[in-house]
Amino acid sequence: MSALAKLTGSSSSWQESLPIARRRRQLLLPAAAAPRRCAAAALVTAPTSSTLPLLPLLSPRARSLTRPSPIASQRLRTGTRLLASGSNSASSSPSSHLDPGSLEARLGALASSAASSFPFLLLAAASLALAKPSLFLWFERYVTAALALTMATMGSTLSPEDFRTVAARPKRVALGALLQFSLMPLAGLAVSRLLCAGSRADTVGICMVAACPGGVASNVVAFVARADVPLSVAMTAASTLAATVATPLLARLLLGAVVPVDGLALLRSTAAVVLAPVAVGAGAAAVFPKFVERFSPFAPLVAVAATVAVCGTVIARSSEVLLASLASLLAGGGASGAGGGAVGATSRALPAAVLLHLLGFSSGYFVSRYLCNLPEKQARTNSIEVGMQNSALGAVLVLAHFPALGAAAAAPCAVSACVHSLIGSALASYWSRRDPEAMDAVREERRRRRRR
């Protein structure tokens, strides 16, 4: 079976997307139009370039009946691009010539299922980290290296054309940064008034998380979720740069306190963990294309494994605070004041963090998709960037500028790191099984039908 037939399902799959009434009318064309009927049948059964000379034989009505739907057109364009790349690319794909029983084939199958298992692996790691933190604490010294390796792996799947596309549309990067520093602070203000009114510590922690820029983990989630990874990297860098002004301003508005941010340190860490590794990965793909092409099927597995290890380490480091929050929440204890201790002050941190990030993910997606009318990939990217915050920065700022509240104010930041990772991994697993281009085609088809 040809590569085009594999993508389209069969040579006449796009005909099946035509309305039934239209196909019936096509079969009932007058007998006098037999030559045209034969031409239409030829186009339907074999819609290739060899049948294009038959188009003049068709009546305008018959030509309209042979037009594929937008979904089928997308599949045909994809198939045409694959065929245009030549048979060499198909025969040299990493999995096309592998023995199904070989170790490499089995690893490839494991890598392909990594995305769907992402939330379950992360949940298992979180449970182990809470039950026995020592299983992950040893990995703390390797967290930065693991994040850099993950970003380099993601960079190896990108091409210079991807970054040129992002650079040609700076408004999308600016829109993402605007959503980052508008939707999340509004959500943080609402959640703190709704759930944290009785605790100054929880209010400070939630509002500080909402005022922070996007986190590095958002790039990994965007990669697994089949979102726009170059846009995600650009948005992370842009929001980090904007945080030097936006985070102190938002802290002043939400908390009434001046919270200066070391912008140079933020930029250095972002360059070391995000920008430089992505550039190295993209450079490796350009210099060693065959090796990177063979490695690329395993990129999701590397990204998921590294992210699970990093999140497990973060949760293990904050295990006491998280367990105290869970115990207080299950016991129905209320939040105490600033000096009430970690357990009382974090009793509302978990539901507040869950609601905050749910609002961030959902508002980022719906505003981008339905108000700004962005494509599916960009809407997913904005959702992930808005919903996932740099919670570690929030904890550092809280401890530095609100020392009277102590660790209780940093507890919501630790809870937030766990919550947004779990929600983001669940979304990544869901989106990884849904083709964004096909979803755009379905949406366009619905719009076309409404206009008729």
N, C-alpha and C positions, 0 to 999 in steps of 0.2 A: 504493500500500500504506500502511495506517495506521501511525502511530508504534508502536502496540501490536504490530501484526503484524511490524514490523521487529525489535522486541526479542525476540519469542517465536519468530521464524523462520517460523511458520505458525500458523493458527488452531487447529490440533490438535497442536502440538508437545508440549504437556504430556501429551496422551494417550499419545504414543509412549513416555513415560517410565514408564508403568505396566507391570508385569510382563506377559509375553506370555500366561501362563496366565489372568490375570485378564481380559484383553481377550477371550480365547476364551470364557470363561464368560459374559461379557457378551453375546456374540453368540448364545449358546445358552440365553438366557432363555426360559421357557415361552411358548407362543403365546398363552395366556390373558392374559399381561401385555403384550400388544401396545401399549396406550396408554403403559404405563410405558417400554417399549422405545423408543417414539418420543420420549418426553420425554428419556430418557438420550441418544439420538442427537442431539437438539437441543442438549443441554448440551455434548456432546463436540465437535460440529462448530462451535458458536458459543458459547463460554463467556463470554457477556456478561451485563450486568445485565438485558437484556430477556428472558432465559430463566430468571431466578430464580423467577418464579411457577410454573414447571414442577416445582420441587423436591418439592412435596407429593405429586405423582403417582408419585414413585419409592419403591420399597421401600427399607428401610434398607440392604439389601445393594447395591442399585443405586446408592444415594447414596454408599456407601463406594467404589464403583468409579469414580465420577466425580470423586473428590477428586484434585487435582494433587499431584505430588511436591513436596517442599520447594524443589527447584531451580526447578521451573516456577512455584511460588507466588512465589518471589523475583522472577522475570522478570515475572509478571503484576502484582505490586505496583509494580515499577519502571515498567512501562508505564502503569499507572493514574495514578501520580504525574505522568508526562510528559503524559498526556492531560488531567489535571486542571489543569495549568499553562496550558492553552489553546493554541490554534493560533498565537497571536501569538508565543509563545516559540519554537516550531518554525520559523516563517517568518522570525524575526529572528536565527536563529543565524548565526554568522559565515560558515559554509561552505555554508549551504543555498541561497543565491542567487548564489553565485559561479560565474563561467564557469570550467570545469575547466582552460582554457588560460591563465587570467589569472595575473599575477604573484603576487597574493595567495593564489590557490588553490595555486600551486606552493610558495610559502613555507609554507603550512599543511601540505602533504604532507611537506615537509622537516622541519617541527617535529614532526610525528607520528612520524617515524622517528628522531628525535634520541635517544630513550631507548634504542632497540635498538642504536644506534651508539655509545653512551656509552663502553663499555670500550675499543673500538677507537680512538676519537678520543683518549682519555686515554693509551692505550699509544703511539700515534703521537706525541703531544705529549711524553711522557716520553723517547722515543727521540731526538727532535729536541733536547730540552733537554740530554740527555747528550752528544750529538754536537756541538752548537753552542750553548752556553749563551747567547750574545749574542742569539739570536733571542727569548729570553724575559726576559732581565734588565732590559730597558728598561721592562717592564710592572710592575716591582716597586713603583714609586711609586703605582700604581693598584690594588694588590691590595685594600686596604680598601674603596675605592669600588666595585670589582667585586663584592665580597662583599655590600656593602650593596644594590647594585642587584639582585643575585640574590634576596636576602631580601625586598626590596620586591616583586619580581615574584611570588614565592611568596605574599606577603601579599595580593596583589590577587586571588588565587584563593580566598581564605578569606572566611568570613562571620562576623558576630558570634555566630551560633548555634554555629559550630564551637568557638569559645573558651568559650562557655557550657557546652557539653558537656564539655570538659576540666575546667573549674572545678567542675562537678558531680561529678566523679570524681577527687578529689585522691589517692586511694589508688593510682591507676595511675601518677601522677607520682612518688609516693614509692617505689613498687615499682621503677620505672625507675632512680631514683637509687640504690636499694639494690643492684640488680643491677650497676649501673655500678661501684660501689665494693666489690663482693664478688667477682664472677666474674672481672673483669679482674685484680685483684691476685693472686688465686689462680692464674690462668693465667700471670701474670708470674713468680710464685715458681716454678712448675713448670718453665717454659721456661728460666729462668735457671739452675736446678739441672741441667737436662738438657743444655742446649747451651752455656751460658756459664760453666761451672764453672772453666775455666782462665783467665778474663779478668775482672778486677775492673771494667774499663771497660765491657765489654758488659753485665755484670750490673747495674751502676748504671744504664746507659741503658735497658735493657729494663724494669727494675723501676720506674723513674721514669715511663716512658710508661704503664705499667699503673696507676700511682697518680694519673694526671691525669684531669680531667673530660672530658666529651664535647666534640668539636670542632664548629665552625660548619659544616664540610662535611657533617656528618651530616644537617643539615636539608635540604640540597639533594638528597642521596641519597634521603632519605625522600620528598621531593616526586616525584622521578622514579620511585621504586619503588611509588608508589600506596599509601604508608603513611599514618599519621595525622600530618599535618604540624603541626597545633596542639599535639598531644601531644609531638611531637619538639621544638618550640620551647620548650614548658614544661619538658621534661626537660633541655634544654641549660641553661636559666636555673637550674633547681633544682640540677643537678650542679655548675655553676659556683659557686653560692652555697655548696653543701656542701663544695666543694674547699678553702675557707679553713680548714676543720678536718680534713677527711678526708685530703687529700693529705699534710700534715705527719705525721699519725698513721700513715698507711700507709708513708711513707718511713722513719719510725722503726722500724716493725715489720719491713719488708723489708730495709732497708739498715743499720739501727742508727745512723742519723744524723738530726739535727734539720734539717728543710728548711722554713723558714717561707715562707708564700705571701702575697703582697700581695693580700688579698681585695678591697680597694677598687678596685685597678687592674683586676682581673679583671672585676668587676661593671661598671665603666665601659666596658671594651672590649666586653663582651657586650651591654650596652645600646645602644652605638653601632653595632655590626655586626649584631645580631640583632633585639633587641626594637623599637627605634625604626623601622628599615626595614619590618619586618612591620606595625607599626601604621600607617605611612604608606601602604603598599600596600592594607591593608584599608580605610583611610579613603578612598583614591582610588576603590576599588570601590563604596563607598557614595555618594560624591558624583558620580562620573562612571560610572554603571553601563553605559551603552551603549558608551562607549569601551573600558572594561575588558573587557566581554564580547567585543568585536571583537578585542581584543589577546590574550585568554586562550589561544587555540589556539597562540600562539607562545611562551607562557611556558616550556615545556620546552626549546625551542631556546635561549632566553636563558640559562636556568639551566645547561644543559650547556656552552654556549660559554664562559660566565664561569668555570665550575668548571674546565674544561680549561685555560684561560689561567692561572688562579691556581695549579693544580697544576703546570703546566709551569714557572712561575716559581719555585715552591718547589724543584722538582727541579733546575732550572738553578743555583739558589743553592747547592745541596749537591752539585753534579755531581762535584767532585773526590773527596769522601768516598764517594759511591755507586760511582764507577768503581773506586776503590781496593778497596772491599768486593767488587765483582764480580770484579776481577782476582785478589784473594787467595783468593776462594772457588773460582774456576776452577782456580787453581794448586794448590789443596789445602793451602794454608798454614794452620798452626794459629794460634790466638789467642795473642798474647803478653801479657805483663803490662801493668802500668799505664804503663810507660815505653816500650813496644814500638813506639810510633808508630801512626799512623792506619791504615796498611794492615794490620798484624798484628792490631791490636785490633778491627778491624771485619770480620775474615774470617768470623765467625759471626753478625754482625749481621743479614744478610739472611735466612738460614733461621730465626733466632730471631724476627725480626719477622713473617715469614710465619706461623709456627706460632702466635705470640701472637694475631694478629688472626683467624686461622681459628678458634681456640678461642673468642675473644670473640664473633664473629658467630654461630657455631653454638650455643654455650651460651646466649647471650641469646635466640635463637629457640626452642630446644627447652624451656628452662625456662619461658618465657612461654606457649608454645603447649600443651605437654603436662603440665606440672606445675601451672602457674597457670591453665590453661584459658582463656586470653585469646583474643579474636577475632583473625583473621588480620592485620588492619591494625595492631593494637596489638602483636602478636608481631613483625611486621616492624620496627616502630618501635623496640622494645626491642633487637632484634638489631643494628640499625644504630647505635643510641646506645651500646651496650656495645662494639661492635667498632671504632668510630671514636673515637680519642682526640685530645686537644689536644696533639699532638706538639711543636708549637712551644713551648708552655709547658714541656714536659719538657726541651727543649734549653736554655731560659733558666735553669731551676732547676739543671740539671747544671753548666753553666758557672759559675754563681754560687756553688754550694756544694761543688763537687768540683773546684777549680782544679788540683789536683795531677794529675788524670787528663787534663786538657786537652780538645782537640777529639775525642779518641778516644771519650770517654764520651758526647759529644753525637751521635756518628755513628749509633747505633741509633735515635735520635729522628728524624734526617733520613731514614733508611731506612724507618722506621715511617710517616712522612707519605706516602711514595710507595706503600707496600704497602697501607695501609688504603684509600687512594683507589682503587687498582686493584681490590681485592676488593669494595669498596663499589659501584663502578660496574658490575662484573660482576653483582652481586646485583640492583642496580637494573634493569639490562637484563632479567634473568630475570623478576623480579617484575612489571615493567611490562606484560608480556604475559599476566599471570594475574590475573583479577578476584578481589579478596579476598572479596567478598560471595558469589560463586559457590563459592569454596573452602570458606567457612563452611557453605554450603548442602549441599555434598557431604559434609562431615564430619558434619553433623547427620543426613543421610540414612543414613549408615553406622551411626551410633549407633542410630537408630530401627530399623534392620534387625537389629542385634545384640540389641536388647531384645525383639524378637518371638520 
